[in-house]
Amino acid sequence: MSHIVDTHVGQRIRHRRWLLGVTQQQLADAVGIKFQQIQKYETGANRVSASRLWDISRALDVPPSFFFEGLKTDDETTVSDSNELLNRKETLELLRTYYAIPESQRKRLFDLARVLGQVA
């Protein structure tokens, strides 16, 4: 059985990889391991060592602390509800597409979405 921290870190790796449009094979090549190991990290089946997490953070252009954001620090055994939303493929595709839009247009789209959300 996976530890909640290993599962959380694996989910954060997968989310960031998806957001960047990087395949498991590309990430594995960047850190010098086989893609099956990335699969095991992402599911929480294998723990990511500190040095490997450092390599992954550099390959995904985030600080190592990124992988621990949103992790509950109290005695609860579940990760925050916002991570459930991020587990959806649709959410990740929307984020990737959103950040592909030029910044000036992205701001206008964000403002429109905010207004539509308030009206709903």
Secondary structure by P-SEA (a helix, b strand, c coil): cccaaaaaaaaaaaaaaaaacccaaaaaaaacccaaaaaaaaaccccccaaaaaaaaaaaccccccccccccccccccccaaaaaaccaaaaaaaaaaaaccaaaaaaaaaaaaaaaaac
